[in-house]
Amino acid sequence: MSELSAKSGQQRDEDTDDPNELVYSLDTFEDDSRQCVDLIRQLSSFDDQNNDEKCMREVERICERFDYLISKWQTNPKLIESHVKQFLEAIIETVTTSAVNGIRFNAAFQLMHRLVSCIGPKSVCRSLPTEVFWLTKLMDWCERQSPEDYKTWPTRAMLLLWLSMAVKTPFHLRKFDAKDETSTQKTITERIYALIDAYLKATDKCIDSAALLSANFFSRPDIVDQLLSRFMNESFQRLLQSEPSLGHVMAVGVLFKVGDRQDINPYAHRVIEMSMNRLNGYSNRSRV
């Protein structure tokens, strides 16, 4: 190595270890994080019913600026993670004070999606509130979404992700249902099953969240005996189709990862057998 190269390398090492650089980075991030919170709070100034072009451009500007600020720190996710709770509190405050599916509601979930895209869902999920009352609220919001609306898929994806955490509540889901046995209302269990069934068929990124929701739901102790067999049989039917449902493939994969081994083992041989048959089919077609 030349003397010049050695000196250059030494200089880079010294620059990296410069404590002033660390202080500068922390100060800069604190400023950026304050800007992020301010951007989220700016959404409260919008009229929920105003969807004109000027308003939509302003929402887009806020989202792009937010994305730019957090993307600067993507190589140092620990800094962002230390402020995730603060970001989520501002986002959730906007959501809860907005009309469902209004411009503020959807814009807030767009920002949450950009946060998830930057640091990953696990870091965000750890800071999502999952108190009991959120379960029914999230289901209500999910049921009011339109899967065909391609513009609002980030809203649906984030709602399902949040619901996948809330559904892990330790309380028996039957406790959330109406006490009147003659009630014609769907039970909590039936409503969640319907949401899973609908969104595992989606053609957008919602299937990622739907797969996690299904895994967390069907691995619950009070759901395993009741619905796991039904779900697995339906999934097997969809996996046997010429064009298997990607959502069900993902759901079964995540379920095998998070579910109790004793509950999942009865289905393992069938999954392996179907996977091998599918691979052999692909191999035979490629030879032809």
Rosetta blueprint (number, residue, H / E / L):
1 M L
2 S L
3 E H
4 L H
5 S H
6 A H
7 K H
8 S H
9 G H
10 Q H
11 Q H
12 R H
13 D H
14 E H
15 D H
16 T H
17 D L
18 D L
19 P H
20 N H
21 E H
22 L H
23 V H
24 Y H
25 S H
26 L H
27 D H
28 T H
29 F H
30 E H
31 D H
32 D H
33 S H
34 R H
35 Q H
36 C H
37 V H
38 D H
39 L H
40 I H
41 R H
42 Q H
43 L H
44 S H
45 S H
46 F L
47 D L
48 D L
49 Q L
50 N L
51 N L
52 D L
53 E H
54 K H
55 C H
56 M H
57 R H
58 E H
59 V H
60 E H
61 R H
62 I H
63 C H
64 E H
65 R H
66 F H
67 D H
68 Y H
69 L H
70 I H
71 S H
72 K L
73 W L
74 Q L
75 T L
76 N L
77 P H
78 K H
79 L H
80 I H
81 E H
82 S L
83 H L
84 V H
85 K H
86 Q H
87 F H
88 L H
89 E H
90 A H
91 I H
92 I H
93 E H
94 T H
95 V H
96 T H
97 T L
98 S L
99 A L
100 V L
101 N L
102 G L
103 I H
104 R H
105 F H
106 N H
107 A H
108 A H
109 F H
110 Q H
111 L H
112 M H
113 H H
114 R H
115 L H
116 V H
117 S H
118 C H
119 I H
120 G L
121 P H
122 K H
123 S H
124 V H
125 C H
126 R L
127 S L
128 L L
129 P L
130 T L
131 E L
132 V H
133 F H
134 W H
135 L H
136 T H
137 K H
138 L H
139 M H
140 D H
141 W H
142 C H
143 E H
144 R L
145 Q L
146 S L
147 P L
148 E L
149 D L
150 Y H
151 K H
152 T H
153 W H
154 P H
155 T H
156 R H
157 A H
158 M H
159 L H
160 L H
161 L H
162 W H
163 L H
164 S H
165 M H
166 A H
167 V L
168 K L
169 T L
170 P L
171 F L
172 H L
173 L H
174 R H
175 K H
176 F H
177 D L
178 A L
179 K L
180 D L
181 E L
182 T L
183 S L
184 T L
185 Q L
186 K L
187 T L
188 I H
189 T H
190 E H
191 R H
192 I H
193 Y H
194 A H
195 L H
196 I H
197 D H
198 A H
199 Y H
200 L L
201 K L
202 A L
203 T L
204 D L
205 K L
206 C H
207 I H
208 D H
209 S H
210 A H
211 A H
212 L H
213 L H
214 S H
215 A H
216 N H
217 F H
218 F H
219 S L
220 R L
221 P H
222 D H
223 I H
224 V H
225 D H
226 Q H
227 L H
228 L H
229 S H
230 R H
231 F H
232 M H
233 N H
234 E H
235 S H
236 F H
237 Q H
238 R H
239 L H
240 L L
241 Q L
242 S L
243 E L
244 P L
245 S L
246 L H
247 G H
248 H H
249 V H
250 M H
251 A H
252 V H
253 G H
254 V H
255 L H
256 F H
257 K H
258 V H
259 G L
260 D L
261 R H
262 Q H
263 D H
264 I H
265 N H
266 P H
267 Y H
268 A H
269 H H
270 R H
271 V H
272 I H
273 E H
274 M H
275 S H
276 M H
277 N H
278 R H
279 L H
280 N H
281 G H
282 Y H
283 S H
284 N H
285 R H
286 S H
287 R H
288 V L
